[in-house]
């Protein structure tokens, strides 16, 4: 077994033991060394975004003092959900290794298919009513950003 995936699985078990959240673990590696590791902490923190991958990304970014993790790799015990998948992309990571599939997760009650369908625009069910309002006022900070000379693009 891959040594980093082994740590991700160990993290998943650690989270289960502590009742912190679902059975998921993640590890971030840079140059062959573990930078951050975590498990799902949704229940522990009452934070729906505290998935293993997101918590590991937050730890790695804090440790490295940067948001660009393009020189790091993610090892996740399960195929990331849409939120985590997006966060991995926002971190500019180039490699993701995962163990279980999203279908495996669905079989134990962690079904992301609805979210994927919403993203694709093929869902008939509407969980969230979405309405655009006040665009002109909301464009004001965008215009300020555009003209800002000292900005960090990410």
LODOGU-445723 format. One line per field, with one value per residue: residue number from 1; residue in three letters; x, y, z of N, C-alpha, C in turn. Coordinates in nm, 2 decimals, padded with zeros to 4 digits, m for minus. Example, Ala and Ser with C-alpha at 12.3 -4.5 7.8 and 13.67 -1.06 7.14 Angstrom:
<pts>
resi [1 | 2]
resn [ALA | SER]
n.X [01.32 | 01.28]
n.Y [m00.57 | m00.22]
n.Z [00.78 | 00.71]
ca.X [01.23 | 01.37]
ca.Y [m00.45 | m00.11]
ca.Z [00.78 | 00.71]
c.X [01.32 | 01.29]
c.Y [m00.33 | 00.00]
c.Z [00.78 | 00.79]
</pts>
This chain:
<pts>
resi [1 | 2 | 3 | 4 | 5 | 6 | 7 | 8 | 9 | 10 | 11 | 12 | 13 | 14 | 15 | 16 | 17 | 18 | 19 | 20 | 21 | 22 | 23 | 24 | 25 | 26 | 27 | 28 | 29 | 30 | 31 | 32 | 33 | 34 | 35 | 36 | 37 | 38 | 39 | 40 | 41 | 42 | 43 | 44 | 45 | 46 | 47 | 48 | 49 | 50 | 51 | 52 | 53 | 54 | 55 | 56 | 57 | 58 | 59 | 60 | 61 | 62 | 63 | 64 | 65 | 66 | 67 | 68 | 69 | 70 | 71 | 72 | 73 | 74 | 75 | 76 | 77 | 78 | 79 | 80 | 81 | 82 | 83 | 84 | 85 | 86 | 87 | 88 | 89 | 90 | 91 | 92 | 93 | 94 | 95 | 96 | 97 | 98 | 99 | 100 | 101 | 102 | 103 | 104 | 105 | 106 | 107 | 108 | 109 | 110 | 111 | 112 | 113 | 114 | 115 | 116 | 117 | 118 | 119 | 120 | 121 | 122 | 123 | 124 | 125 | 126 | 127 | 128 | 129 | 130 | 131 | 132 | 133 | 134 | 135 | 136 | 137 | 138 | 139 | 140 | 141 | 142 | 143 | 144 | 145 | 146 | 147 | 148 | 149 | 150 | 151 | 152 | 153 | 154]
resn [UNK | UNK | UNK | UNK | UNK | UNK | UNK | UNK | UNK | UNK | UNK | UNK | UNK | UNK | UNK | UNK | UNK | UNK | UNK | UNK | UNK | UNK | UNK | UNK | UNK | UNK | UNK | UNK | UNK | UNK | UNK | UNK | UNK | UNK | UNK | UNK | UNK | UNK | UNK | UNK | UNK | UNK | UNK | UNK | UNK | UNK | UNK | UNK | UNK | UNK | UNK | UNK | UNK | UNK | UNK | UNK | UNK | UNK | UNK | UNK | UNK | UNK | UNK | UNK | UNK | UNK | UNK | UNK | UNK | UNK | UNK | UNK | UNK | UNK | UNK | UNK | UNK | UNK | UNK | UNK | UNK | UNK | UNK | UNK | UNK | UNK | UNK | UNK | UNK | UNK | UNK | UNK | UNK | UNK | UNK | UNK | UNK | UNK | UNK | UNK | UNK | UNK | UNK | UNK | UNK | UNK | UNK | UNK | UNK | UNK | UNK | UNK | UNK | UNK | UNK | UNK | UNK | UNK | UNK | UNK | UNK | UNK | UNK | UNK | UNK | UNK | UNK | UNK | UNK | UNK | UNK | UNK | UNK | UNK | UNK | UNK | UNK | UNK | UNK | UNK | UNK | UNK | UNK | UNK | UNK | UNK | UNK | UNK | UNK | UNK | UNK | UNK | UNK | UNK]
n.X [00.09 | 00.04 | 00.25 | 00.16 | m00.11 | m00.18 | m00.15 | m00.36 | m00.58 | m00.54 | m00.59 | m00.87 | m00.97 | m00.90 | m01.07 | m01.31 | m01.29 | m01.29 | m01.54 | m01.56 | m01.66 | m01.75 | m01.61 | m01.35 | m01.02 | m00.73 | m00.42 | m00.15 | 00.13 | 00.46 | 00.74 | 00.79 | 00.74 | 00.52 | 00.31 | 00.07 | m00.21 | m00.53 | m00.87 | m01.22 | m01.41 | m01.67 | m01.88 | m01.76 | m01.69 | m01.92 | m01.93 | m02.01 | m01.82 | m01.59 | m01.45 | m01.22 | m01.03 | m01.05 | m00.98 | m00.72 | m00.61 | m00.63 | m00.46 | m00.21 | m00.18 | m00.16 | 00.07 | 00.27 | 00.24 | 00.11 | m00.12 | m00.10 | m00.06 | 00.07 | 00.30 | 00.25 | 00.10 | m00.21 | m00.35 | m00.62 | m00.86 | m01.09 | m01.26 | m01.28 | m01.55 | m01.76 | m01.71 | m01.46 | m01.31 | m01.31 | m01.18 | m00.93 | m00.85 | m00.86 | m00.64 | m00.44 | m00.32 | m00.15 | m00.16 | m00.37 | m00.45 | m00.67 | m00.86 | m01.12 | m01.42 | m01.66 | m01.90 | m01.87 | m01.88 | m02.14 | m02.28 | m02.27 | m02.41 | m02.31 | m02.38 | m02.31 | m02.42 | m02.65 | m02.55 | m02.35 | m02.53 | m02.67 | m02.47 | m02.41 | m02.65 | m02.86 | m03.03 | m03.36 | m03.47 | m03.49 | m03.31 | m03.21 | m03.33 | m03.25 | m03.16 | m03.08 | m02.98 | m02.94 | m02.72 | m02.57 | m02.48 | m02.33 | m02.13 | m01.96 | m01.74 | m01.60 | m01.51 | m01.35 | m01.15 | m01.05 | m00.91 | m00.73 | m00.40 | m00.20 | m00.24 | m00.29 | m00.32 | m00.51]
n.Y [m00.12 | 00.23 | 00.45 | 00.71 | 00.71 | 00.52 | 00.66 | 00.84 | 00.67 | 00.59 | 00.83 | 00.86 | 00.65 | 00.75 | 00.97 | 00.84 | 00.70 | 00.91 | 01.02 | 01.24 | 01.29 | 01.19 | 00.88 | 00.96 | 01.05 | 01.26 | 01.36 | 01.58 | 01.62 | 01.73 | 01.73 | 01.46 | 01.45 | 01.46 | 01.73 | 01.81 | 01.66 | 01.52 | 01.44 | 01.40 | 01.64 | 01.74 | 01.69 | 01.73 | 02.00 | 02.13 | 02.23 | 02.24 | 02.24 | 02.12 | 01.90 | 01.62 | 01.68 | 01.96 | 02.05 | 01.96 | 02.11 | 02.36 | 02.34 | 02.29 | 02.52 | 02.71 | 02.62 | 02.64 | 02.90 | 03.01 | 03.02 | 02.89 | 02.58 | 02.43 | 02.28 | 02.06 | 01.74 | 01.56 | 01.31 | 01.12 | 00.94 | 00.88 | 00.95 | 01.29 | 01.51 | 01.74 | 02.00 | 01.97 | 01.89 | 02.12 | 02.29 | 02.18 | 02.23 | 02.52 | 02.55 | 02.50 | 02.25 | 01.98 | 01.70 | 01.44 | 01.17 | 00.91 | 00.68 | 00.51 | 00.52 | 00.77 | 00.64 | 00.43 | 00.58 | 00.67 | 00.44 | 00.41 | 00.62 | 00.87 | 01.05 | 01.23 | 01.27 | 01.43 | 01.69 | 01.70 | 01.67 | 01.91 | 02.10 | 02.03 | 02.11 | 01.94 | 01.85 | 01.78 | 01.83 | 02.10 | 02.22 | 02.45 | 02.78 | 03.00 | 03.33 | 03.61 | 03.93 | 04.29 | 04.35 | 04.57 | 04.72 | 04.53 | 04.50 | 04.71 | 04.67 | 04.49 | 04.65 | 04.82 | 04.64 | 04.57 | 04.81 | 04.84 | 04.87 | 04.74 | 04.44 | 04.09 | 03.84 | 03.55]
n.Z [00.00 | m00.07 | 00.11 | 00.18 | 00.14 | 00.32 | 00.56 | 00.52 | 00.54 | 00.80 | 00.93 | 00.86 | 01.02 | 01.27 | 01.29 | 01.29 | 01.53 | 01.72 | 01.67 | 01.51 | 01.25 | 00.92 | 00.75 | 00.64 | 00.52 | 00.47 | 00.32 | 00.27 | 00.07 | 00.02 | m00.18 | m00.11 | 00.17 | 00.44 | 00.48 | 00.58 | 00.75 | 00.79 | 00.91 | 00.84 | 01.00 | 01.04 | 01.22 | 01.47 | 01.46 | 01.38 | 01.12 | 00.80 | 00.59 | 00.68 | 00.57 | 00.52 | 00.32 | 00.28 | 00.54 | 00.56 | 00.35 | 00.46 | 00.68 | 00.55 | 00.40 | 00.60 | 00.73 | 00.53 | 00.47 | 00.25 | m00.03 | m00.27 | m00.36 | m00.56 | m00.57 | m00.43 | m00.34 | m00.31 | m00.11 | m00.07 | 00.11 | m00.02 | m00.32 | m00.39 | m00.29 | m00.47 | m00.36 | m00.23 | m00.44 | m00.59 | m00.42 | m00.41 | m00.67 | m00.66 | m00.50 | m00.67 | m00.71 | m00.85 | m00.85 | m00.75 | m00.55 | m00.49 | m00.29 | m00.23 | m00.44 | m00.55 | m00.58 | m00.40 | m00.16 | m00.18 | m00.14 | 00.14 | 00.24 | 00.18 | m00.06 | m00.34 | m00.58 | m00.64 | m00.61 | m00.81 | m01.03 | m01.01 | m01.06 | m01.32 | m01.43 | m01.47 | m01.28 | m01.17 | m00.93 | m00.69 | m00.45 | m00.34 | m00.38 | m00.63 | m00.69 | m00.88 | m00.77 | m00.74 | m00.91 | m01.02 | m00.80 | m00.68 | m00.86 | m00.81 | m00.61 | m00.78 | m00.99 | m00.85 | m00.77 | m01.03 | m01.10 | m00.90 | m00.81 | m00.65 | m00.61 | m00.53 | m00.74 | m00.76]
ca.X [00.00 | 00.12 | 00.27 | 00.08 | m00.25 | m00.19 | m00.17 | m00.49 | m00.67 | m00.53 | m00.67 | m01.01 | m01.00 | m00.89 | m01.19 | m01.42 | m01.27 | m01.32 | m01.67 | m01.55 | m01.73 | m01.75 | m01.49 | m01.26 | m00.89 | m00.65 | m00.28 | m00.09 | 00.27 | 00.55 | 00.88 | 00.80 | 00.72 | 00.38 | 00.29 | m00.06 | m00.30 | m00.66 | m00.98 | m01.34 | m01.45 | m01.80 | m01.96 | m01.68 | m01.69 | m02.05 | m01.89 | m02.03 | m01.71 | m01.48 | m01.42 | m01.08 | m00.94 | m01.05 | m00.91 | m00.58 | m00.56 | m00.62 | m00.34 | m00.10 | m00.16 | m00.11 | 00.21 | 00.36 | 00.22 | 00.07 | m00.24 | m00.06 | 00.00 | 00.10 | 00.41 | 00.21 | 00.01 | m00.32 | m00.39 | m00.75 | m00.91 | m01.21 | m01.27 | m01.34 | m01.68 | m01.75 | m01.65 | m01.32 | m01.25 | m01.29 | m01.08 | m00.80 | m00.82 | m00.82 | m00.50 | m00.36 | m00.25 | m00.13 | m00.18 | m00.47 | m00.46 | m00.78 | m00.89 | m01.26 | m01.49 | m01.78 | m02.00 | m01.84 | m01.93 | m02.29 | m02.34 | m02.27 | m02.49 | m02.25 | m02.41 | m02.29 | m02.47 | m02.74 | m02.47 | m02.30 | m02.64 | m02.70 | m02.36 | m02.43 | m02.77 | m02.95 | m03.12 | m03.50 | m03.50 | m03.43 | m03.29 | m03.18 | m03.39 | m03.14 | m03.21 | m02.98 | m03.03 | m02.85 | m02.59 | m02.49 | m02.42 | m02.23 | m02.02 | m01.87 | m01.61 | m01.52 | m01.45 | m01.24 | m01.05 | m00.99 | m00.83 | m00.63 | m00.26 | m00.13 | m00.33 | m00.24 | m00.41 | m00.50]
ca.Y [00.00 | 00.35 | 00.50 | 00.83 | 00.66 | 00.45 | 00.77 | 00.90 | 00.57 | 00.60 | 00.95 | 00.82 | 00.57 | 00.84 | 01.05 | 00.75 | 00.67 | 01.03 | 01.06 | 01.38 | 01.30 | 01.07 | 00.80 | 01.02 | 01.11 | 01.32 | 01.39 | 01.66 | 01.58 | 01.81 | 01.67 | 01.33 | 01.47 | 01.50 | 01.87 | 01.82 | 01.54 | 01.54 | 01.36 | 01.47 | 01.70 | 01.81 | 01.67 | 01.79 | 02.15 | 02.18 | 02.30 | 02.15 | 02.24 | 02.06 | 01.77 | 01.59 | 01.75 | 02.10 | 02.08 | 01.94 | 02.22 | 02.48 | 02.32 | 02.30 | 02.66 | 02.78 | 02.58 | 02.69 | 03.04 | 03.05 | 02.96 | 02.82 | 02.45 | 02.36 | 02.19 | 01.95 | 01.63 | 01.53 | 01.17 | 01.12 | 00.80 | 00.87 | 01.05 | 01.41 | 01.56 | 01.86 | 02.11 | 01.94 | 01.88 | 02.26 | 02.35 | 02.12 | 02.31 | 02.65 | 02.54 | 02.48 | 02.12 | 01.91 | 01.56 | 01.39 | 01.03 | 00.87 | 00.53 | 00.47 | 00.61 | 00.84 | 00.54 | 00.36 | 00.67 | 00.68 | 00.32 | 00.42 | 00.74 | 01.00 | 01.06 | 01.36 | 01.27 | 01.54 | 01.81 | 01.69 | 01.70 | 02.05 | 02.16 | 02.00 | 02.16 | 01.83 | 01.81 | 01.83 | 01.88 | 02.23 | 02.23 | 02.60 | 02.87 | 03.09 | 03.45 | 03.72 | 04.06 | 04.40 | 04.33 | 04.69 | 04.75 | 04.42 | 04.52 | 04.82 | 04.62 | 04.43 | 04.76 | 04.87 | 04.54 | 04.59 | 04.93 | 04.83 | 04.84 | 04.64 | 04.32 | 03.96 | 03.76 | 03.40]
ca.Z [00.00 | m00.07 | 00.24 | 00.21 | 00.14 | 00.45 | 00.66 | 00.50 | 00.59 | 00.94 | 00.97 | 00.85 | 01.14 | 01.38 | 01.29 | 01.34 | 01.68 | 01.79 | 01.63 | 01.45 | 01.13 | 00.83 | 00.74 | 00.54 | 00.57 | 00.36 | 00.35 | 00.17 | 00.06 | m00.06 | m00.19 | m00.04 | 00.31 | 00.48 | 00.52 | 00.66 | 00.74 | 00.86 | 00.88 | 00.84 | 01.13 | 01.03 | 01.35 | 01.58 | 01.45 | 01.32 | 01.00 | 00.68 | 00.50 | 00.75 | 00.51 | 00.54 | 00.22 | 00.31 | 00.66 | 00.53 | 00.27 | 00.55 | 00.76 | 00.46 | 00.36 | 00.72 | 00.76 | 00.42 | 00.46 | 00.11 | m00.08 | m00.39 | m00.32 | m00.68 | m00.56 | m00.33 | m00.38 | m00.22 | m00.10 | m00.01 | 00.12 | m00.10 | m00.43 | m00.32 | m00.33 | m00.56 | m00.28 | m00.20 | m00.57 | m00.63 | m00.33 | m00.46 | m00.79 | m00.62 | m00.44 | m00.79 | m00.69 | m00.98 | m00.84 | m00.65 | m00.55 | m00.41 | m00.28 | m00.26 | m00.54 | m00.51 | m00.57 | m00.27 | m00.06 | m00.19 | m00.08 | 00.29 | 00.28 | 00.14 | m00.20 | m00.40 | m00.72 | m00.65 | m00.63 | m00.94 | m01.12 | m01.00 | m01.13 | m01.46 | m01.48 | m01.51 | m01.17 | m01.17 | m00.79 | m00.66 | m00.30 | m00.31 | m00.47 | m00.66 | m00.76 | m00.89 | m00.74 | m00.72 | m00.98 | m01.04 | m00.67 | m00.65 | m00.95 | m00.76 | m00.57 | m00.89 | m01.06 | m00.77 | m00.79 | m01.16 | m01.10 | m00.79 | m00.86 | m00.57 | m00.58 | m00.55 | m00.82 | m00.72]
c.X [00.09 | 00.13 | 00.19 | m00.07 | m00.28 | m00.21 | m00.31 | m00.60 | m00.66 | m00.60 | m00.82 | m01.05 | m01.00 | m01.01 | m01.31 | m01.41 | m01.31 | m01.46 | m01.67 | m01.63 | m01.72 | m01.61 | m01.40 | m01.13 | m00.82 | m00.51 | m00.23 | 00.06 | 00.34 | 00.69 | 00.89 | 00.78 | 00.58 | 00.39 | 00.17 | m00.14 | m00.42 | m00.76 | m01.11 | m01.38 | m01.58 | m01.87 | m01.89 | m01.69 | m01.82 | m02.02 | m01.91 | m01.92 | m01.58 | m01.45 | m01.27 | m00.99 | m00.93 | m00.97 | m00.76 | m00.53 | m00.54 | m00.49 | m00.21 | m00.07 | m00.11 | 00.04 | 00.31 | 00.34 | 00.19 | m00.05 | m00.21 | 00.01 | 00.03 | 00.21 | 00.38 | 00.12 | m00.09 | m00.34 | m00.51 | m00.80 | m01.03 | m01.20 | m01.34 | m01.47 | m01.66 | m01.68 | m01.50 | m01.25 | m01.22 | m01.18 | m00.94 | m00.75 | m00.78 | m00.68 | m00.40 | m00.27 | m00.25 | m00.16 | m00.28 | m00.47 | m00.58 | m00.80 | m01.03 | m01.32 | m01.61 | m01.90 | m01.99 | m01.90 | m02.08 | m02.35 | m02.35 | m02.34 | m02.43 | m02.26 | m02.40 | m02.35 | m02.56 | m02.66 | m02.41 | m02.41 | m02.68 | m02.60 | m02.38 | m02.56 | m02.87 | m03.05 | m03.26 | m03.53 | m03.43 | m03.43 | m03.28 | m03.25 | m03.28 | m03.19 | m03.10 | m03.05 | m02.92 | m02.72 | m02.51 | m02.42 | m02.30 | m02.11 | m01.92 | m01.74 | m01.53 | m01.45 | m01.33 | m01.12 | m00.97 | m00.88 | m00.72 | m00.50 | m00.19 | m00.22 | m00.26 | m00.34 | m00.40 | m00.60]
c.Y [00.12 | 00.41 | 00.62 | 00.80 | 00.59 | 00.55 | 00.83 | 00.80 | 00.58 | 00.72 | 00.93 | 00.74 | 00.65 | 00.92 | 00.97 | 00.73 | 00.79 | 01.08 | 01.20 | 01.40 | 01.18 | 01.00 | 00.84 | 01.07 | 01.16 | 01.36 | 01.48 | 01.64 | 01.68 | 01.75 | 01.54 | 01.34 | 01.52 | 01.65 | 01.89 | 01.69 | 01.58 | 01.44 | 01.45 | 01.52 | 01.78 | 01.80 | 01.75 | 01.94 | 02.21 | 02.27 | 02.21 | 02.15 | 02.17 | 01.92 | 01.75 | 01.67 | 01.90 | 02.13 | 02.06 | 02.05 | 02.34 | 02.46 | 02.34 | 02.44 | 02.74 | 02.74 | 02.64 | 02.84 | 03.09 | 02.97 | 02.87 | 02.69 | 02.36 | 02.26 | 02.07 | 01.85 | 01.60 | 01.38 | 01.17 | 00.98 | 00.78 | 00.98 | 01.17 | 01.45 | 01.69 | 01.98 | 02.09 | 01.94 | 02.03 | 02.32 | 02.30 | 02.20 | 02.46 | 02.66 | 02.52 | 02.35 | 02.05 | 01.76 | 01.53 | 01.24 | 01.00 | 00.72 | 00.50 | 00.57 | 00.68 | 00.74 | 00.46 | 00.45 | 00.67 | 00.56 | 00.32 | 00.55 | 00.87 | 01.02 | 01.20 | 01.37 | 01.39 | 01.67 | 01.81 | 01.72 | 01.85 | 02.13 | 02.15 | 02.06 | 02.06 | 01.79 | 01.87 | 01.89 | 02.01 | 02.23 | 02.38 | 02.68 | 02.98 | 03.21 | 03.55 | 03.85 | 04.16 | 04.39 | 04.45 | 04.73 | 04.65 | 04.43 | 04.62 | 04.77 | 04.55 | 04.54 | 04.81 | 04.77 | 04.55 | 04.70 | 04.93 | 04.79 | 04.74 | 04.53 | 04.19 | 03.88 | 03.61 | 03.33]
c.Z [00.00 | 00.07 | 00.28 | 00.22 | 00.27 | 00.56 | 00.64 | 00.56 | 00.74 | 01.00 | 00.96 | 00.98 | 01.26 | 01.40 | 01.34 | 01.49 | 01.76 | 01.76 | 01.58 | 01.33 | 01.05 | 00.82 | 00.63 | 00.60 | 00.45 | 00.41 | 00.23 | 00.18 | m00.03 | m00.06 | m00.11 | 00.11 | 00.34 | 00.54 | 00.61 | 00.64 | 00.82 | 00.83 | 00.88 | 00.98 | 01.13 | 01.16 | 01.46 | 01.58 | 01.41 | 01.20 | 00.88 | 00.58 | 00.56 | 00.70 | 00.52 | 00.45 | 00.25 | 00.44 | 00.64 | 00.44 | 00.36 | 00.63 | 00.67 | 00.43 | 00.48 | 00.74 | 00.66 | 00.40 | 00.32 | 00.07 | m00.21 | m00.35 | m00.45 | m00.68 | m00.46 | m00.40 | m00.27 | m00.23 | m00.02 | 00.00 | 00.03 | m00.21 | m00.37 | m00.38 | m00.41 | m00.48 | m00.27 | m00.34 | m00.62 | m00.55 | m00.37 | m00.59 | m00.75 | m00.56 | m00.55 | m00.78 | m00.83 | m00.98 | m00.73 | m00.67 | m00.45 | m00.40 | m00.32 | m00.37 | m00.48 | m00.50 | m00.44 | m00.16 | m00.06 | m00.12 | 00.08 | 00.33 | 00.24 | m00.01 | m00.25 | m00.54 | m00.74 | m00.68 | m00.77 | m01.05 | m01.12 | m01.08 | m01.28 | m01.52 | m01.52 | m01.40 | m01.19 | m01.03 | m00.76 | m00.50 | m00.26 | m00.42 | m00.50 | m00.74 | m00.77 | m00.86 | m00.73 | m00.79 | m00.99 | m00.91 | m00.64 | m00.74 | m00.90 | m00.70 | m00.68 | m00.97 | m00.98 | m00.78 | m00.92 | m01.16 | m00.99 | m00.84 | m00.78 | m00.52 | m00.60 | m00.62 | m00.77 | m00.81]
</pts>
